[in-house]
Amino acid sequence: MTYKTILLVVGVSPFEDDLRAAADLCASQGAHLSVLASRIATLPPMGDLAAISTAWIDSRDSDLEDRVPESGVGPED
């Protein structure tokens, strides 16, 4: 049985080796490679902690700026 599509789920840790291995597998099988980059976000404040919501928003903005450059493509090297 041949594979038509392979899904690779990666996190923010170094994933170049996994990506290369999946690309090689897809090339050898003539399959399509789909990659999903995922990261767990910090939880929003709830209840009595709602007063710190601006700090949470700033934290989320900082996380996004660290991961996505202005081009919107991926982390800058």
N, CA, C, O and CB atoms as a CASP TS submission, in Angstrom:
PFRMAT TS
TARGET T0000
AUTHOR 0000-0000-0000
METHOD Language model
MODEL 1
PARENT N/A
ATOM      1  N   MET     1       0.838  -1.170   0.000  1.00  0.00           N
ATOM      2  CA  MET     1       0.000   0.000   0.000  1.00  0.00           C
ATOM      3  C   MET     1       0.890   1.243   0.000  1.00  0.00           C
ATOM      4  O   MET     1       1.803   1.352   0.819  1.00  0.00           O
ATOM      5  CB  MET     1      -0.958  -0.007   1.214  1.00  0.00           C
ATOM      6  N   THR     2       0.633   2.161  -0.897  1.00  0.00           N
ATOM      7  CA  THR     2       1.420   3.383  -0.949  1.00  0.00           C
ATOM      8  C   THR     2       0.677   4.503  -0.234  1.00  0.00           C
ATOM      9  O   THR     2      -0.551   4.511  -0.154  1.00  0.00           O
ATOM     10  CB  THR     2       1.725   3.776  -2.409  1.00  0.00           C
ATOM     11  N   TYR     3       1.448   5.436   0.276  1.00  0.00           N
ATOM     12  CA  TYR     3       0.882   6.587   0.964  1.00  0.00           C
ATOM     13  C   TYR     3       0.681   7.719  -0.022  1.00  0.00           C
ATOM     14  O   TYR     3       1.552   7.974  -0.854  1.00  0.00           O
ATOM     15  CB  TYR     3       1.784   7.036   2.127  1.00  0.00           C
ATOM     16  N   LYS     4      -0.444   8.399   0.054  1.00  0.00           N
ATOM     17  CA  LYS     4      -0.738   9.539  -0.809  1.00  0.00           C
ATOM     18  C   LYS     4      -0.331  10.847  -0.138  1.00  0.00           C
ATOM     19  O   LYS     4       0.183  11.753  -0.793  1.00  0.00           O
ATOM     20  CB  LYS     4      -2.228   9.569  -1.167  1.00  0.00           C
ATOM     21  N   THR     5      -0.563  10.941   1.167  1.00  0.00           N
ATOM     22  CA  THR     5      -0.252  12.145   1.931  1.00  0.00           C
ATOM     23  C   THR     5       0.323  11.751   3.277  1.00  0.00           C
ATOM     24  O   THR     5      -0.163  10.821   3.922  1.00  0.00           O
ATOM     25  CB  THR     5      -1.507  13.031   2.112  1.00  0.00           C
ATOM     26  N   ILE     6       1.349  12.454   3.695  1.00  0.00           N
ATOM     27  CA  ILE     6       1.947  12.233   5.006  1.00  0.00           C
ATOM     28  C   ILE     6       1.852  13.532   5.778  1.00  0.00           C
ATOM     29  O   ILE     6       2.219  14.590   5.268  1.00  0.00           O
ATOM     30  CB  ILE     6       3.429  11.748   4.892  1.00  0.00           C
ATOM     31  N   LEU     7       1.357  13.459   7.015  1.00  0.00           N
ATOM     32  CA  LEU     7       1.227  14.623   7.877  1.00  0.00           C
ATOM     33  C   LEU     7       2.335  14.575   8.920  1.00  0.00           C
ATOM     34  O   LEU     7       2.487  13.587   9.638  1.00  0.00           O
ATOM     35  CB  LEU     7      -0.178  14.673   8.552  1.00  0.00           C
ATOM     36  N   LEU     8       3.103  15.654   8.993  1.00  0.00           N
ATOM     37  CA  LEU     8       4.154  15.778   9.987  1.00  0.00           C
ATOM     38  C   LEU     8       3.760  16.896  10.935  1.00  0.00           C
ATOM     39  O   LEU     8       3.578  18.036  10.507  1.00  0.00           O
ATOM     40  CB  LEU     8       5.543  16.053   9.325  1.00  0.00           C
ATOM     41  N   VAL     9       3.625  16.583  12.223  1.00  0.00           N
ATOM     42  CA  VAL     9       3.293  17.582  13.234  1.00  0.00           C
ATOM     43  C   VAL     9       4.579  17.903  13.989  1.00  0.00           C
ATOM     44  O   VAL     9       5.210  17.019  14.568  1.00  0.00           O
ATOM     45  CB  VAL     9       2.157  17.072  14.211  1.00  0.00           C
ATOM     46  N   VAL    10       4.959  19.188  13.974  1.00  0.00           N
ATOM     47  CA  VAL    10       6.195  19.605  14.627  1.00  0.00           C
ATOM     48  C   VAL    10       5.896  20.680  15.656  1.00  0.00           C
ATOM     49  O   VAL    10       4.895  21.390  15.564  1.00  0.00           O
ATOM     50  CB  VAL    10       7.218  20.117  13.594  1.00  0.00           C
ATOM     51  N   GLY    11       6.774  20.788  16.631  1.00  0.00           N
ATOM     52  CA  GLY    11       6.677  21.839  17.637  1.00  0.00           C
ATOM     53  C   GLY    11       7.682  22.926  17.321  1.00  0.00           C
ATOM     54  O   GLY    11       8.142  23.051  16.185  1.00  0.00           O
ATOM     55  N   VAL    12       8.021  23.712  18.333  1.00  0.00           N
ATOM     56  CA  VAL    12       8.955  24.811  18.105  1.00  0.00           C
ATOM     57  C   VAL    12      10.403  24.404  18.355  1.00  0.00           C
ATOM     58  O   VAL    12      11.324  25.156  18.036  1.00  0.00           O
ATOM     59  CB  VAL    12       8.597  25.983  18.988  1.00  0.00           C
ATOM     60  N   SER    13      10.607  23.227  18.921  1.00  0.00           N
ATOM     61  CA  SER    13      11.973  22.750  19.117  1.00  0.00           C
ATOM     62  C   SER    13      12.568  22.396  17.751  1.00  0.00           C
ATOM     63  O   SER    13      11.832  22.261  16.774  1.00  0.00           O
ATOM     64  CB  SER    13      12.007  21.516  20.083  1.00  0.00           C
ATOM     65  N   PRO    14      13.873  22.248  17.678  1.00  0.00           N
ATOM     66  CA  PRO    14      14.483  21.931  16.376  1.00  0.00           C
ATOM     67  C   PRO    14      13.832  20.709  15.729  1.00  0.00           C
ATOM     68  O   PRO    14      13.792  19.626  16.313  1.00  0.00           O
ATOM     69  CB  PRO    14      15.990  21.687  16.540  1.00  0.00           C
ATOM     70  N   PHE    15      13.328  20.903  14.525  1.00  0.00           N
ATOM     71  CA  PHE    15      12.589  19.840  13.834  1.00  0.00           C
ATOM     72  C   PHE    15      13.139  19.576  12.440  1.00  0.00           C
ATOM     73  O   PHE    15      12.511  18.867  11.653  1.00  0.00           O
ATOM     74  CB  PHE    15      11.112  20.200  13.741  1.00  0.00           C
ATOM     75  N   GLU    16      14.308  20.139  12.120  1.00  0.00           N
ATOM     76  CA  GLU    16      14.859  20.018  10.779  1.00  0.00           C
ATOM     77  C   GLU    16      15.101  18.569  10.373  1.00  0.00           C
ATOM     78  O   GLU    16      14.831  18.195   9.231  1.00  0.00           O
ATOM     79  CB  GLU    16      16.147  20.792  10.685  1.00  0.00           C
ATOM     80  N   ASP    17      15.603  17.753  11.287  1.00  0.00           N
ATOM     81  CA  ASP    17      15.870  16.340  10.969  1.00  0.00           C
ATOM     82  C   ASP    17      14.565  15.590  10.672  1.00  0.00           C
ATOM     83  O   ASP    17      14.501  14.788   9.741  1.00  0.00           O
ATOM     84  CB  ASP    17      16.622  15.655  12.141  1.00  0.00           C
ATOM     85  N   ASP    18      13.536  15.857  11.466  1.00  0.00           N
ATOM     86  CA  ASP    18      12.233  15.212  11.230  1.00  0.00           C
ATOM     87  C   ASP    18      11.660  15.639   9.888  1.00  0.00           C
ATOM     88  O   ASP    18      11.114  14.821   9.148  1.00  0.00           O
ATOM     89  CB  ASP    18      11.241  15.553  12.360  1.00  0.00           C
ATOM     90  N   LEU    19      11.785  16.922   9.581  1.00  0.00           N
ATOM     91  CA  LEU    19      11.266  17.432   8.315  1.00  0.00           C
ATOM     92  C   LEU    19      12.010  16.830   7.132  1.00  0.00           C
ATOM     93  O   LEU    19      11.401  16.465   6.126  1.00  0.00           O
ATOM     94  CB  LEU    19      11.365  18.954   8.275  1.00  0.00           C
ATOM     95  N   ARG    20      13.321  16.728   7.255  1.00  0.00           N
ATOM     96  CA  ARG    20      14.135  16.144   6.186  1.00  0.00           C
ATOM     97  C   ARG    20      13.775  14.675   5.970  1.00  0.00           C
ATOM     98  O   ARG    20      13.664  14.223   4.830  1.00  0.00           O
ATOM     99  CB  ARG    20      15.634  16.279   6.516  1.00  0.00           C
ATOM    100  N   ALA    21      13.592  13.930   7.061  1.00  0.00           N
ATOM    101  CA  ALA    21      13.236  12.514   6.946  1.00  0.00           C
ATOM    102  C   ALA    21      11.861  12.345   6.304  1.00  0.00           C
ATOM    103  O   ALA    21      11.667  11.462   5.468  1.00  0.00           O
ATOM    104  CB  ALA    21      13.260  11.843   8.328  1.00  0.00           C
ATOM    105  N   ALA    22      10.908  13.189   6.694  1.00  0.00           N
ATOM    106  CA  ALA    22       9.565  13.104   6.104  1.00  0.00           C
ATOM    107  C   ALA    22       9.600  13.484   4.627  1.00  0.00           C
ATOM    108  O   ALA    22       8.911  12.869   3.813  1.00  0.00           O
ATOM    109  CB  ALA    22       8.580  14.017   6.863  1.00  0.00           C
ATOM    110  N   ALA    23      10.395  14.493   4.275  1.00  0.00           N
ATOM    111  CA  ALA    23      10.506  14.900   2.867  1.00  0.00           C
ATOM    112  C   ALA    23      11.138  13.792   2.040  1.00  0.00           C
ATOM    113  O   ALA    23      10.704  13.530   0.918  1.00  0.00           O
ATOM    114  CB  ALA    23      11.333  16.196   2.736  1.00  0.00           C
ATOM    115  N   ASP    24      12.159  13.138   2.583  1.00  0.00           N
ATOM    116  CA  ASP    24      12.791  12.026   1.869  1.00  0.00           C
ATOM    117  C   ASP    24      11.812  10.864   1.662  1.00  0.00           C
ATOM    118  O   ASP    24      11.771  10.258   0.592  1.00  0.00           O
ATOM    119  CB  ASP    24      14.029  11.539   2.636  1.00  0.00           C
ATOM    120  N   LEU    25      11.027  10.565   2.701  1.00  0.00           N
ATOM    121  CA  LEU    25      10.031   9.504   2.599  1.00  0.00           C
ATOM    122  C   LEU    25       8.994   9.837   1.529  1.00  0.00           C
ATOM    123  O   LEU    25       8.627   8.986   0.718  1.00  0.00           O
ATOM    124  CB  LEU    25       9.344   9.281   3.955  1.00  0.00           C
ATOM    125  N   CYS    26       8.527  11.089   1.537  1.00  0.00           N
ATOM    126  CA  CYS    26       7.534  11.501   0.541  1.00  0.00           C
ATOM    127  C   CYS    26       8.109  11.440  -0.872  1.00  0.00           C
ATOM    128  O   CYS    26       7.427  11.025  -1.809  1.00  0.00           O
ATOM    129  CB  CYS    26       7.033  12.920   0.843  1.00  0.00           C
ATOM    130  N   ALA    27       9.350  11.851  -1.017  1.00  0.00           N
ATOM    131  CA  ALA    27       9.982  11.817  -2.332  1.00  0.00           C
ATOM    132  C   ALA    27      10.102  10.387  -2.845  1.00  0.00           C
ATOM    133  O   ALA    27       9.878  10.125  -4.026  1.00  0.00           O
ATOM    134  CB  ALA    27      11.362  12.474  -2.277  1.00  0.00           C
ATOM    135  N   SER    28      10.458   9.464  -1.952  1.00  0.00           N
ATOM    136  CA  SER    28      10.627   8.077  -2.380  1.00  0.00           C
ATOM    137  C   SER    28       9.291   7.396  -2.692  1.00  0.00           C
ATOM    138  O   SER    28       9.242   6.474  -3.505  1.00  0.00           O
ATOM    139  CB  SER    28      11.363   7.293  -1.307  1.00  0.00           C
ATOM    140  N   GLN    29       8.215   7.842  -2.054  1.00  0.00           N
ATOM    141  CA  GLN    29       6.898   7.237  -2.258  1.00  0.00           C
ATOM    142  C   GLN    29       6.022   8.022  -3.238  1.00  0.00           C
ATOM    143  O   GLN    29       4.937   7.570  -3.602  1.00  0.00           O
ATOM    144  CB  GLN    29       6.186   7.117  -0.934  1.00  0.00           C
ATOM    145  N   GLY    30       6.495   9.196  -3.662  1.00  0.00           N
ATOM    146  CA  GLY    30       5.681  10.039  -4.529  1.00  0.00           C
ATOM    147  C   GLY    30       4.470  10.594  -3.793  1.00  0.00           C
ATOM    148  O   GLY    30       3.410  10.790  -4.387  1.00  0.00           O
ATOM    149  N   ALA    31       4.632  10.844  -2.502  1.00  0.00           N
ATOM    150  CA  ALA    31       3.521  11.301  -1.668  1.00  0.00           C
ATOM    151  C   ALA    31       3.614  12.802  -1.429  1.00  0.00           C
ATOM    152  O   ALA    31       4.654  13.421  -1.655  1.00  0.00           O
ATOM    153  CB  ALA    31       3.507  10.548  -0.327  1.00  0.00           C
ATOM    154  N   HIS    32       2.521  13.366  -0.974  1.00  0.00           N
ATOM    155  CA  HIS    32       2.422  14.784  -0.643  1.00  0.00           C
ATOM    156  C   HIS    32       2.728  14.942   0.842  1.00  0.00           C
ATOM    157  O   HIS    32       2.270  14.141   1.657  1.00  0.00           O
ATOM    158  CB  HIS    32       1.004  15.359  -0.996  1.00  0.00           C
ATOM    159  N   LEU    33       3.498  15.967   1.199  1.00  0.00           N
ATOM    160  CA  LEU    33       3.848  16.222   2.594  1.00  0.00           C
ATOM    161  C   LEU    33       3.089  17.437   3.096  1.00  0.00           C
ATOM    162  O   LEU    33       3.151  18.512   2.498  1.00  0.00           O
ATOM    163  CB  LEU    33       5.371  16.429   2.755  1.00  0.00           C
ATOM    164  N   SER    34       2.376  17.261   4.191  1.00  0.00           N
ATOM    165  CA  SER    34       1.711  18.365   4.888  1.00  0.00           C
ATOM    166  C   SER    34       2.384  18.503   6.244  1.00  0.00           C
ATOM    167  O   SER    34       2.615  17.511   6.936  1.00  0.00           O
ATOM    168  CB  SER    34       0.152  18.119   5.036  1.00  0.00           C
ATOM    169  N   VAL    35       2.698  19.741   6.620  1.00  0.00           N
ATOM    170  CA  VAL    35       3.378  20.001   7.886  1.00  0.00           C
ATOM    171  C   VAL    35       2.514  20.920   8.727  1.00  0.00           C
ATOM    172  O   VAL    35       2.060  21.963   8.257  1.00  0.00           O
ATOM    173  CB  VAL    35       4.782  20.621   7.655  1.00  0.00           C
ATOM    174  N   LEU    36       2.289  20.529   9.978  1.00  0.00           N
ATOM    175  CA  LEU    36       1.540  21.334  10.929  1.00  0.00           C
ATOM    176  C   LEU    36       2.483  21.741  12.048  1.00  0.00           C
ATOM    177  O   LEU    36       2.972  20.893  12.794  1.00  0.00           O
ATOM    178  CB  LEU    36       0.306  20.560  11.483  1.00  0.00           C
ATOM    179  N   ALA    37       2.738  23.040  12.166  1.00  0.00           N
ATOM    180  CA  ALA    37       3.567  23.562  13.258  1.00  0.00           C
ATOM    181  C   ALA    37       2.648  23.958  14.397  1.00  0.00           C
ATOM    182  O   ALA    37       1.681  24.691  14.190  1.00  0.00           O
ATOM    183  CB  ALA    37       4.441  24.781  12.792  1.00  0.00           C
ATOM    184  N   SER    38       2.939  23.482  15.592  1.00  0.00           N
ATOM    185  CA  SER    38       2.052  23.700  16.731  1.00  0.00           C
ATOM    186  C   SER    38       2.847  24.115  17.958  1.00  0.00           C
ATOM    187  O   SER    38       3.982  23.685  18.167  1.00  0.00           O
ATOM    188  CB  SER    38       1.238  22.439  17.030  1.00  0.00           C
ATOM    189  N   ARG    39       2.216  24.964  18.762  1.00  0.00           N
ATOM    190  CA  ARG    39       2.819  25.390  20.025  1.00  0.00           C
ATOM    191  C   ARG    39       1.686  25.632  21.013  1.00  0.00           C
ATOM    192  O   ARG    39       0.645  26.171  20.638  1.00  0.00           O
ATOM    193  CB  ARG    39       3.706  26.682  19.842  1.00  0.00           C
ATOM    194  N   ILE    40       1.873  25.247  22.250  1.00  0.00           N
ATOM    195  CA  ILE    40       0.852  25.450  23.277  1.00  0.00           C
ATOM    196  C   ILE    40       0.982  26.873  23.809  1.00  0.00           C
ATOM    197  O   ILE    40       2.063  27.296  24.218  1.00  0.00           O
ATOM    198  CB  ILE    40       0.991  24.401  24.435  1.00  0.00           C
ATOM    199  N   ALA    41      -0.117  27.597  23.800  1.00  0.00           N
ATOM    200  CA  ALA    41      -0.131  28.976  24.275  1.00  0.00           C
ATOM    201  C   ALA    41      -0.386  29.019  25.777  1.00  0.00           C
ATOM    202  O   ALA    41      -0.877  28.059  26.370  1.00  0.00           O
ATOM    203  CB  ALA    41      -1.196  29.793  23.527  1.00  0.00           C
ATOM    204  N   THR    42      -0.045  30.145  26.371  1.00  0.00           N
ATOM    205  CA  THR    42      -0.358  30.329  27.782  1.00  0.00           C
ATOM    206  C   THR    42      -1.860  30.504  27.941  1.00  0.00           C
ATOM    207  O   THR    42      -2.526  31.028  27.048  1.00  0.00           O
ATOM    208  CB  THR    42       0.404  31.546  28.369  1.00  0.00           C
ATOM    209  N   LEU    43      -2.384  30.074  29.057  1.00  0.00           N
ATOM    210  CA  LEU    43      -3.822  30.173  29.307  1.00  0.00           C
ATOM    211  C   LEU    43      -4.221  31.612  29.628  1.00  0.00           C
ATOM    212  O   LEU    43      -3.462  32.337  30.271  1.00  0.00           O
ATOM    213  CB  LEU    43      -4.233  29.240  30.457  1.00  0.00           C
ATOM    214  N   PRO    44      -5.393  32.023  29.189  1.00  0.00           N
ATOM    215  CA  PRO    44      -5.852  33.371  29.538  1.00  0.00           C
ATOM    216  C   PRO    44      -6.238  33.430  31.011  1.00  0.00           C
ATOM    217  O   PRO    44      -6.632  32.416  31.587  1.00  0.00           O
ATOM    218  CB  PRO    44      -7.049  33.788  28.653  1.00  0.00           C
ATOM    219  N   PRO    45      -6.130  34.607  31.625  1.00  0.00           N
ATOM    220  CA  PRO    45      -6.510  34.735  33.032  1.00  0.00           C
ATOM    221  C   PRO    45      -8.023  34.591  33.202  1.00  0.00           C
ATOM    222  O   PRO    45      -8.800  34.990  32.335  1.00  0.00           O
ATOM    223  CB  PRO    45      -6.037  36.088  33.595  1.00  0.00           C
ATOM    224  N   MET    46      -8.426  34.013  34.338  1.00  0.00           N
ATOM    225  CA  MET    46      -9.847  33.816  34.609  1.00  0.00           C
ATOM    226  C   MET    46     -10.155  34.232  36.050  1.00  0.00           C
ATOM    227  O   MET    46      -9.265  34.265  36.900  1.00  0.00           O
ATOM    228  CB  MET    46     -10.257  32.335  34.364  1.00  0.00           C
ATOM    229  N   GLY    47     -11.380  34.536  36.303  1.00  0.00           N
ATOM    230  CA  GLY    47     -11.825  34.848  37.665  1.00  0.00           C
ATOM    231  C   GLY    47     -11.148  36.085  38.212  1.00  0.00           C
ATOM    232  O   GLY    47     -11.108  37.125  37.555  1.00  0.00           O
ATOM    233  N   ASP    48     -10.611  35.970  39.431  1.00  0.00           N
ATOM    234  CA  ASP    48      -9.973  37.104  40.097  1.00  0.00           C
ATOM    235  C   ASP    48      -8.693  37.539  39.395  1.00  0.00           C
ATOM    236  O   ASP    48      -8.208  38.648  39.619  1.00  0.00           O
ATOM    237  CB  ASP    48      -9.670  36.756  41.539  1.00  0.00           C
ATOM    238  N   LEU    49      -8.152  36.684  38.558  1.00  0.00           N
ATOM    239  CA  LEU    49      -6.910  37.017  37.860  1.00  0.00           C
ATOM    240  C   LEU    49      -7.151  37.831  36.594  1.00  0.00           C
ATOM    241  O   LEU    49      -6.197  38.162  35.890  1.00  0.00           O
ATOM    242  CB  LEU    49      -6.160  35.752  37.511  1.00  0.00           C
ATOM    243  N   ALA    50      -8.391  38.158  36.294  1.00  0.00           N
ATOM    244  CA  ALA    50      -8.710  38.913  35.081  1.00  0.00           C
ATOM    245  C   ALA    50      -8.044  40.278  35.059  1.00  0.00           C
ATOM    246  O   ALA    50      -7.876  40.864  33.990  1.00  0.00           O
ATOM    247  CB  ALA    50     -10.207  39.078  34.951  1.00  0.00           C
ATOM    248  N   ALA    51      -7.666  40.788  36.212  1.00  0.00           N
ATOM    249  CA  ALA    51      -7.015  42.097  36.285  1.00  0.00           C
ATOM    250  C   ALA    51      -5.653  42.090  35.605  1.00  0.00           C
ATOM    251  O   ALA    51      -5.160  43.147  35.210  1.00  0.00           O
ATOM    252  CB  ALA    51      -6.863  42.530  37.735  1.00  0.00           C
ATOM    253  N   ILE    52      -5.044  40.940  35.464  1.00  0.00           N
ATOM    254  CA  ILE    52      -3.731  40.874  34.821  1.00  0.00           C
ATOM    255  C   ILE    52      -3.837  40.551  33.335  1.00  0.00           C
ATOM    256  O   ILE    52      -2.860  40.134  32.713  1.00  0.00           O
ATOM    257  CB  ILE    52      -2.864  39.836  35.510  1.00  0.00           C
ATOM    258  N   SER    53      -5.017  40.744  32.776  1.00  0.00           N
ATOM    259  CA  SER    53      -5.223  40.370  31.380  1.00  0.00           C
ATOM    260  C   SER    53      -4.316  41.143  30.432  1.00  0.00           C
ATOM    261  O   SER    53      -3.919  40.598  29.402  1.00  0.00           O
ATOM    262  CB  SER    53      -6.665  40.591  30.996  1.00  0.00           C
ATOM    263  N   THR    54      -3.975  42.387  30.739  1.00  0.00           N
ATOM    264  CA  THR    54      -3.067  43.135  29.856  1.00  0.00           C
ATOM    265  C   THR    54      -1.685  42.500  29.856  1.00  0.00           C
ATOM    266  O   THR    54      -1.006  42.489  28.830  1.00  0.00           O
ATOM    267  CB  THR    54      -2.972  44.615  30.293  1.00  0.00           C
ATOM    268  N   ALA    55      -1.268  41.975  30.994  1.00  0.00           N
ATOM    269  CA  ALA    55       0.023  41.278  31.051  1.00  0.00           C
ATOM    270  C   ALA    55      -0.026  40.015  30.200  1.00  0.00           C
ATOM    271  O   ALA    55       0.949  39.677  29.528  1.00  0.00           O
ATOM    272  CB  ALA    55       0.395  40.927  32.516  1.00  0.00           C
ATOM    273  N   TRP    56      -1.160  39.316  30.228  1.00  0.00           N
ATOM    274  CA  TRP    56      -1.297  38.112  29.412  1.00  0.00           C
ATOM    275  C   TRP    56      -1.275  38.465  27.930  1.00  0.00           C
ATOM    276  O   TRP    56      -0.632  37.777  27.138  1.00  0.00           O
ATOM    277  CB  TRP    56      -2.596  37.365  29.763  1.00  0.00           C
ATOM    278  N   ILE    57      -1.974  39.533  27.549  1.00  0.00           N
ATOM    279  CA  ILE    57      -1.982  39.957  26.149  1.00  0.00           C
ATOM    280  C   ILE    57      -0.575  40.335  25.703  1.00  0.00           C
ATOM    281  O   ILE    57      -0.165  39.979  24.598  1.00  0.00           O
ATOM    282  CB  ILE    57      -2.945  41.144  25.945  1.00  0.00           C
ATOM    283  N   ASP    58       0.168  41.047  26.539  1.00  0.00           N
ATOM    284  CA  ASP    58       1.544  41.403  26.201  1.00  0.00           C
ATOM    285  C   ASP    58       2.408  40.160  26.039  1.00  0.00           C
ATOM    286  O   ASP    58       3.266  40.101  25.158  1.00  0.00           O
ATOM    287  CB  ASP    58       2.137  42.318  27.272  1.00  0.00           C
ATOM    288  N   SER    59       2.177  39.165  26.897  1.00  0.00           N
ATOM    289  CA  SER    59       2.923  37.908  26.804  1.00  0.00           C
ATOM    290  C   SER    59       2.621  37.199  25.495  1.00  0.00           C
ATOM    291  O   SER    59       3.532  36.694  24.839  1.00  0.00           O
ATOM    292  CB  SER    59       2.589  36.993  27.988  1.00  0.00           C
ATOM    293  N   ARG    60       1.360  37.155  25.113  1.00  0.00           N
ATOM    294  CA  ARG    60       0.974  36.513  23.848  1.00  0.00           C
ATOM    295  C   ARG    60       1.568  37.252  22.658  1.00  0.00           C
ATOM    296  O   ARG    60       2.049  36.623  21.715  1.00  0.00           O
ATOM    297  CB  ARG    60      -0.556  36.454  23.718  1.00  0.00           C
ATOM    298  N   ASP    61       1.541  38.590  22.692  1.00  0.00           N
ATOM    299  CA  ASP    61       2.126  39.372  21.615  1.00  0.00           C
ATOM    300  C   ASP    61       3.619  39.097  21.500  1.00  0.00           C
ATOM    301  O   ASP    61       4.156  38.974  20.399  1.00  0.00           O
ATOM    302  CB  ASP    61       1.875  40.862  21.839  1.00  0.00           C
ATOM    303  N   SER    62       4.278  39.004  22.639  1.00  0.00           N
ATOM    304  CA  SER    62       5.708  38.714  22.651  1.00  0.00           C
ATOM    305  C   SER    62       5.990  37.334  22.061  1.00  0.00           C
ATOM    306  O   SER    62       6.942  37.164  21.300  1.00  0.00           O
ATOM    307  CB  SER    62       6.259  38.800  24.079  1.00  0.00           C
ATOM    308  N   ASP    63       5.155  36.343  22.416  1.00  0.00           N
ATOM    309  CA  ASP    63       5.322  34.993  21.865  1.00  0.00           C
ATOM    310  C   ASP    63       5.193  35.008  20.344  1.00  0.00           C
ATOM    311  O   ASP    63       5.975  34.371  19.639  1.00  0.00           O
ATOM    312  CB  ASP    63       4.286  34.027  22.474  1.00  0.00           C
ATOM    313  N   LEU    64       4.206  35.735  19.852  1.00  0.00           N
ATOM    314  CA  LEU    64       3.995  35.790  18.411  1.00  0.00           C
ATOM    315  C   LEU    64       5.141  36.503  17.707  1.00  0.00           C
ATOM    316  O   LEU    64       5.574  36.068  16.640  1.00  0.00           O
ATOM    317  CB  LEU    64       2.680  36.485  18.099  1.00  0.00           C
ATOM    318  N   GLU    65       5.633  37.580  18.281  1.00  0.00           N
ATOM    319  CA  GLU    65       6.743  38.305  17.674  1.00  0.00           C
ATOM    320  C   GLU    65       8.006  37.454  17.640  1.00  0.00           C
ATOM    321  O   GLU    65       8.798  37.551  16.703  1.00  0.00           O
ATOM    322  CB  GLU    65       7.005  39.600  18.431  1.00  0.00           C
ATOM    323  N   ASP    66       8.196  36.616  18.666  1.00  0.00           N
ATOM    324  CA  ASP    66       9.362  35.734  18.710  1.00  0.00           C
ATOM    325  C   ASP    66       9.301  34.665  17.628  1.00  0.00           C
ATOM    326  O   ASP    66      10.338  34.243  17.117  1.00  0.00           O
ATOM    327  CB  ASP    66       9.474  35.077  20.078  1.00  0.00           C
ATOM    328  N   ARG    67       8.110  34.226  17.277  1.00  0.00           N
ATOM    329  CA  ARG    67       7.949  33.113  16.355  1.00  0.00           C
ATOM    330  C   ARG    67       7.692  33.512  14.918  1.00  0.00           C
ATOM    331  O   ARG    67       8.133  32.813  14.006  1.00  0.00           O
ATOM    332  CB  ARG    67       6.849  32.263  16.813  1.00  0.00           C
ATOM    333  N   VAL    68       6.996  34.607  14.682  1.00  0.00           N
ATOM    334  CA  VAL    68       6.596  34.956  13.323  1.00  0.00           C
ATOM    335  C   VAL    68       7.191  36.310  12.940  1.00  0.00           C
ATOM    336  O   VAL    68       6.821  37.334  13.516  1.00  0.00           O
ATOM    337  CB  VAL    68       5.052  34.983  13.195  1.00  0.00           C
ATOM    338  N   PRO    69       8.110  36.322  11.972  1.00  0.00           N
ATOM    339  CA  PRO    69       8.661  37.600  11.515  1.00  0.00           C
ATOM    340  C   PRO    69       7.622  38.376  10.720  1.00  0.00           C
ATOM    341  O   PRO    69       6.523  37.877  10.477  1.00  0.00           O
ATOM    342  CB  PRO    69       9.922  37.375  10.663  1.00  0.00           C
ATOM    343  N   GLU    70       7.958  39.570  10.321  1.00  0.00           N
ATOM    344  CA  GLU    70       6.999  40.413   9.609  1.00  0.00           C
ATOM    345  C   GLU    70       6.521  39.786   8.318  1.00  0.00           C
ATOM    346  O   GLU    70       5.408  40.072   7.877  1.00  0.00           O
ATOM    347  CB  GLU    70       7.608  41.754   9.318  1.00  0.00           C
ATOM    348  N   SER    71       7.334  38.931   7.692  1.00  0.00           N
ATOM    349  CA  SER    71       6.910  38.287   6.447  1.00  0.00           C
ATOM    350  C   SER    71       5.800  37.280   6.691  1.00  0.00           C
ATOM    351  O   SER    71       5.079  36.920   5.761  1.00  0.00           O
ATOM    352  CB  SER    71       8.092  37.601   5.775  1.00  0.00           C
ATOM    353  N   GLY    72       5.649  36.806   7.964  1.00  0.00           N
ATOM    354  CA  GLY    72       4.608  35.865   8.289  1.00  0.00           C
ATOM    355  C   GLY    72       4.925  34.439   7.873  1.00  0.00           C
ATOM    356  O   GLY    72       4.042  33.581   7.883  1.00  0.00           O
ATOM    357  N   VAL    73       6.185  34.171   7.505  1.00  0.00           N
ATOM    358  CA  VAL    73       6.532  32.851   6.976  1.00  0.00           C
ATOM    359  C   VAL    73       6.967  31.904   8.081  1.00  0.00           C
ATOM    360  O   VAL    73       6.503  30.764   8.111  1.00  0.00           O
ATOM    361  CB  VAL    73       7.636  32.971   5.934  1.00  0.00           C
ATOM    362  N   GLY    74       7.824  32.317   8.976  1.00  0.00           N
ATOM    363  CA  GLY    74       8.318  31.452  10.035  1.00  0.00           C
ATOM    364  C   GLY    74       9.432  32.133  10.784  1.00  0.00           C
ATOM    365  O   GLY    74       9.722  33.300  10.518  1.00  0.00           O
ATOM    366  N   PRO    75      10.081  31.434  11.731  1.00  0.00           N
ATOM    367  CA  PRO    75      11.142  32.038  12.529  1.00  0.00           C
ATOM    368  C   PRO    75      12.296  32.519  11.650  1.00  0.00           C
ATOM    369  O   PRO    75      12.673  31.866  10.677  1.00  0.00           O
ATOM    370  CB  PRO    75      11.654  31.041  13.566  1.00  0.00           C
ATOM    371  N   GLU    76      12.836  33.658  12.012  1.00  0.00           N
ATOM    372  CA  GLU    76      13.981  34.178  11.275  1.00  0.00           C
ATOM    373  C   GLU    76      15.229  33.433  11.707  1.00  0.00           C
ATOM    374  O   GLU    76      15.383  33.114  12.886  1.00  0.00           O
ATOM    375  CB  GLU    76      14.146  35.699  11.498  1.00  0.00           C
ATOM    376  N   ASP    77      16.131  33.149  10.759  1.00  0.00           N
ATOM    377  CA  ASP    77      17.379  32.464  11.082  1.00  0.00           C
ATOM    378  C   ASP    77      18.517  33.449  11.127  1.00  0.00           C
ATOM    379  O   ASP    77      19.657  33.064  11.385  1.00  0.00           O
ATOM    380  CB  ASP    77      17.675  31.361  10.071  1.00  0.00           C
TER
END
